[in-house]
Amino acid sequence: MRKHYLFLSYEGQSISQATVRDNLAVCGKVARIKGKRVSPHTFQHTAALFYILNGGDPFSLQKTFKRSSIGLAS
């Protein structure tokens, strides 16, 4: 099964989770975001929160994010 990646290197290869995390941290600094963590987890948590606030079903959210529990804090 071929994997499809959202973020690729200049060579078209997948990039590591650490690279994504580091690049997001740099973006946060460039944007002068202070007092808030800029990370993949923060983006995922924010997306889940907005999904629920806009009437999304917690169980479909759980399936979408492939979580074993429906808690947003995990």
C-alpha positions in Angstrom: 0.0 0.0 0.0 1.4 3.3 -1.0 1.5 6.1 1.6 0.5 9.7 0.8 2.1 12.5 2.8 0.8 16.0 3.3 4.3 17.5 3.8 7.2 16.6 1.5 10.9 17.6 1.3 12.2 19.5 -1.8 13.2 16.0 -3.1 9.6 14.8 -2.8 10.4 12.5 0.1 8.4 12.4 3.4 9.7 14.5 6.2 10.0 13.5 9.8 7.7 14.5 12.6 10.5 16.4 14.2 11.0 18.5 11.1 7.3 19.4 11.0 7.4 20.2 14.8 10.6 22.3 14.3 9.2 24.2 11.3 6.0 25.0 13.1 8.0 26.3 16.1 10.0 28.6 13.7 6.7 29.8 12.2 5.4 30.6 15.7 8.5 32.7 16.4 8.4 34.5 13.0 4.7 35.3 13.7 5.7 36.5 17.2 3.2 34.2 18.9 4.1 34.3 22.6 2.5 32.4 25.5 1.0 29.7 23.2 2.6 26.5 21.9 2.7 26.2 18.2 2.9 22.5 17.5 1.2 19.7 15.5 -0.7 18.7 18.7 -1.9 22.3 19.2 -3.3 22.3 15.6 -5.0 18.9 16.1 -6.5 20.0 19.4 -7.7 23.3 17.9 -9.2 21.5 14.9 -11.0 19.0 17.2 -12.3 21.8 19.4 -13.7 23.8 16.4 -15.3 20.6 15.0 -17.2 20.1 18.3 -18.1 23.8 18.7 -19.6 23.8 15.2 -21.9 20.9 16.0 -19.6 17.9 15.2 -20.3 14.5 16.7 -17.7 13.4 19.2 -17.9 9.8 17.9 -17.2 10.8 14.3 -14.4 13.0 15.6 -12.9 10.0 17.4 -13.0 8.0 14.2 -11.5 10.8 12.2 -8.6 11.3 14.6 -8.3 7.5 15.2 -8.4 7.9 19.0 -9.2 5.1 21.4 -11.2 7.5 23.6 -13.3 10.6 22.9 -11.5 12.9 25.4 -10.0 16.0 23.8 -7.3 16.3 26.5 -5.4 13.1 25.4 
